[in-house]
Amino acid sequence: MYITKHSNVTDRTVLDSFWQLYEVSYLPLAASDPSRELLFRSEFDAALADPTNRITVLRDENRPIAMSVAATDIGATRYLSRAFFERMYPERMAAGLVHYVMWIVVHPDHQASEAWFHLARAGLAQEQEEGALVVFDLPESNQANEQGGAAELLTRLARLVGPVSLESFGMTRYYALDFAPVETDAALAPVEGERVAR
């Protein structure tokens, strides 16, 4: 296994090989979360072509088996609020040291291997050297609670390259009002405090 680093990837053959890894890694999660975690191919290609994004790829022979993409310009992504991070970390934003991990994927055949270790170590080493604030988000399928889960795994992996602390900015929850017909009498009972017209 070996690591390659990229930016501004526009070669169609390389993009296709990275897309195949990305798609096979994300497809099992597609039905797990209400948000669309899997990018459209055009979004994927645009992210890899962006010269401000850092792409780290772990290869087995010449086949990509794990990949991370980190945005060094969070204003170029649609995922984070520049205003929030300028308020919270003005000096680091001014220095360009707030980065965003857009995704990390590991091929399903390599989930239980050392792929996570190698990818994290290679991908986070430059961030650690620069003293960056590395922001990431996790769907509920990977992070059911604020503690544990993938956040704890990433923190442990980050500690392999240097001292690090984990900060939480909150969680996103999804809700729905379901107006589908309900056939029980309980559904017709008034809500506590509600007046019933007679």
N, C-alpha and C positions, 0 to 999 in steps of 0.2 A: 504494500500500500504506500501511496505517496500523495502529497498535496500539490495542487496547482492553484495559483491566484490569478484572478482576471478582473478586468473592467472593460467597459465599452465593447461587449461581445456582440458582434453583428454577423459573424460567419454562420450561415444557415445550417451547416452540418453540426457545428458545435452547439448551436441553439437547440437543434433537434435532439441531440443526445442529452442535454441538460433538461429539456422539457420532458422527455421520457422518464427520467429519474423523478422529476417533480410530480408528474401526474400519477405515476404508480405509487408514490409515497403518500400523496394527499387523497387519492380517491377513496380509500377506506374511511376517511374522516368526513367525506362530503355529506353524509346523512346523519352525522352525529351532532351538528350544531346548527342553530337557526341562521347564523351569518354565513355568507358565502366565503368559505376559507380558500377554495381553489380559484386561483386567478384565471381569467380568460387568457388564451394564448397570446393575444395582442398585448395585454398588460404585462405578461411574463417577459415577452420579447423586449418591450420598452424598458422594463426594470433592468434587464441585463445589458441593454445598450447604453444606459445612463452612465457616463464616465465617473460620476460621483459615488456610485455604488461599488462596494467591495464584495467580490465573489470569491469564496473559498470552496474548493472542490477536493474531495477525497476520492482517489481512484484506486481500483484494484486492477492491476495491469493497466489497460488504457480505458477501462469502463468506469464512468462516474458512479459512485455508490453513495455518496453523501455530499450535501451542498448547503452552504449558508450564504445569504445575501444581506449585507448591512448597508443602509443608507447613511452617508456622512453629511448629507444636506437634508434634514428632516422636512424642510419647507418644500422640497421637490416631491414629497410623497403626499398622498391624500389621507394618510392614516393618523398623523399626529398634528396637534395644534401648536404652531410656532409660538403663538401668543402665550400659551400656558407655560412652555419651557423657557421663554424669555423672562417671564415673571418669576418662575421658580429658580432658574439657573442663569441669570443674566450674563455673568462673566464667561461661563462655559459656552453659552450660545454664541457670544461675541467672538470667542476663540474657535468656533466650529467644532467643539468637542462634545456635542450631544449627537449620538448616533442611534440609529434604529435598526434592530434586527428584523428585517421584513419576513424572512422565513428561514427555517432550518429543516432539511429533509434528509432522511436516511432510508435507503432502499429497504423494503420489508424483509428481504433475505439477510440483512445485516443489522437488524435492530438489536440483536443480542450480542453483537460483536464489539470490538474496540473502536468501531467507527465513530461513535459519539465522542469518545475521549480524544481521538486524533483530530477530528474536525473542530471541536471546541478549543483545543489547545492551539491549533494553527490560526483559527479565526479570531480568537480573543487576545492573542499575544500582542498584536499591534495596538489594539484598543487599550490594553493594560499599559504598554509603553507610553502612550500618549496621555494617559490619565483621563480617558473619555468616560462619559456617562452613557452607558449602553442600555437603551430602552428596548423592551420587548413586550409583546402581549400574547396571551394564551387563551384559546377557547375553553369553555367549561369541560369539554371532553378530555383536555390535558391538564386542567387545573380546577378541580371541583370546589376547592376551598382556598382560602388565602394562604394557608400553610401547606407544606408538602408539595406533592405533584411535580410537574415539570419545572416549576420555579425553583424548587429545592435542588433538583437535578442540575439545572443550569448554574446555580450558585456553587454547588460542589465542583462542577467542571471548571468554573471560572477561578476557583481557588487554586487550581493546578498551575495557573500562570501568575498569581499574585494575590495579595490581600484585596478583599472586595466585600462590600456590604450590599444587601438587597433592600430596595425601597419599593413600597407599593403605592400606586396612585389611585387605587380603587378598582371596582369591577363593573362590568356592563351586564345588566340583566335584561332579558326580553320577556314581554308580557303580551297577552292577547285578550281582547274581549270577545267571547264566543257567543254570537247571537243565534246559533243553531237551535232549532226547536228542542225543548226538553219536555219529556213526557211524564215527569213525576209530579206529584202534588206538592212536594217540598219546594219545587221551583216556583210555585205560585204563591207561596207564603210570603208575607211582607217582610222586608228587611227591617231589623230592629230600629224603631223610631220612625218608620215610614207610615204615613196615614193611608188607609185604604178607603177609596171612594165607595159609597154604598148607595 
